[in-house]
Amino acid sequence: MINYSYKKRGEYNETLPRTIFCLFMFVDLTAFFFLSFMNICFDTLVSDPPDWILTLLFGIMGIDLLAELFLSKRLTLRFILYLTIMILLILSWAIDNNYVLYLSASVFLRFPEVTKYNEIMKAKLRPFPILYKVYTFLKIFYVIIVIGHVLGCIFYAIDNNLINA
């Protein structure tokens, strides 16, 4: 959905539901980026989310795949790539094996969508200076929270290894 909205951003005014769904996809992708990074680096020591969270994240990603198929009206290489990434993510979380865990790194192939989301929001909010400043502040705040959480998990893993040693 983010790619479709990015491609069409100059042709029409973005609808509110489509923008909200792009926001959900942005949160979904960044959650998978974070969880995959933490699992690859620390196994399940610092990130072992409940099944309902994973089901919700996979559901949002599945809806995005269906929207991609519906909007493009044909099977595209991007759809096949995203479907493969989703299958690899499901396998990496379902199979309890250290080597299969690295399959979740395939989600980083979808990282360009995060920058496209940023461009969509900047184009949408640029005519409104106050909203644009609020968006920029929230974006900086979000990055600080994510980086702080990653550093906290890294230090927790180091501390846990020192305690267990």
HELIX and SHEET records of a PDB file:
HELIX    1   1 ILE A    2  LYS A    7  1                                   6    
HELIX    2   2 LEU A   16  PHE A   42  1                                  27    
HELIX    3   3 ASP A   51  SER A   72  1                                  22    
HELIX    4   4 LEU A   77  ALA A   94  1                                  18    
HELIX    5   5 VAL A  100  ARG A  110  5                                  11    
HELIX    6   6 PRO A  112  LEU A  125  1                                  14    
HELIX    7   7 PRO A  129  ASN A  164  1                                  36    
END                                                                             
